[in-house]
């Protein structure tokens, strides 16, 4: 096995770029040929002098050979990821035997080894919910291609299971979660830029996604939605927040008057299902947000006129009068 660097030309701007491929030599009827085993993408973070060592380690893993010497961690980690992809690519499904006799064997559990253990339980629940709510179909309708759709489901799972920043979500998807195997995808080469890009795409389609989820949940669980709960809170920026147009100084519910704020609004039904969410300016007057919320809900199910339960600070006389209460 060896690494081949292939030159390509971008048809739009006529600039050159490179991809790296793992290739092996095989003997065919008409003589030796070279066969591509794996496309390593455009970024191979190994110096050229280590390519042979990297390819040799992949071959050892695939063929089950034990190394004579320990490899550097960067080569060992990357080689194992690539070897798993090749093994998965070359594997085939074994048909289930209908008639068989039990064949029991004794296994020494102390001899069992594992590597790169991943979590899968919570991911299975999230993935099943995504399929049940047909969220994957909706995202495809909104223009998400296959790589973006897979990453979007991964990001959604990350926010539900291990809520944190996009950077740490990227690490979680690559090194800790097994959700990519549930989707028959591979996040070992997932770039951090794609995680950020897909997160922006999800935010851009927030309203359409919320409308779809609200409709599906109402249908699946036969929700009456006679009572709607509405409340606001705010959160603060440790920095200046100068790049966020909604960040303003206001009345902080966490007493952080030294930091700029954004206001978060959430609408729930009586069963606890979210209906709408919104991000307002940090200095917004809470009663003025009521009109925005009611206008959003009125287009969802005009046949139902629910009772809206809200904080006394939102239910001012002016806001209630303006909204026909």
Number of C-alpha atoms within 10 A of each C-alpha: 20 17 19 16 13 11 10 12 11 9 8 6 7 9 9 10 11 12 15 17 19 19 17 17 12 11 9 9 6 6 7 10 11 12 13 14 17 17 14 16 11 13 11 15 9 12 7 11 8 10 18 13 17 25 20 14 23 26 17 14 18 15 10 9 11 10 11 6 6 8 14 10 9 11 18 16 13 18 23 18 15 23 21 14 16 15 12 11 11 9 9 8 5 6 6 7 6 6 6 7 6 6 5 6 5 5 8 6 7 6 6 7 6 5 6 11 10 14 12 16 11 15 21 15 11 20 20 13 12 17 11 13 19 14 19 19 13 15 21 13 10 14 11 19 12 13 14 19 18 20 26 22 22 26 24 18 23 23 14 13 13 14 13 13 11 18 12 14 24 24 16 19 23 20 15 15 25 24 27 19 11 13 12 9 14 19 21 15 14 15 13 15 12 15 21 17 14 20 17 12 17 18 10 11 12 15 15 14 17 15 16 17 20 18 16 16 16 15 12 10 9 9 15 13 19 12 15 21 20 20 18 19 15 19 17 24 16 11 8 14 16 11 7 13 10 18 22 21 18 21 15 20 12 10 9 16 13 13 18 25 29 24 23 16 18 16 22 19 20 14 13 10 16 17 23 19 18 15 14 19 19 23 18 17 14 19 17 16 17 21 13 10 17 13 11 14 18 12 10 14 10 9 8 12 13 15 11 14 16 15 13 9 11 18 17 14 10 11 17 15 10 11 11 6 9
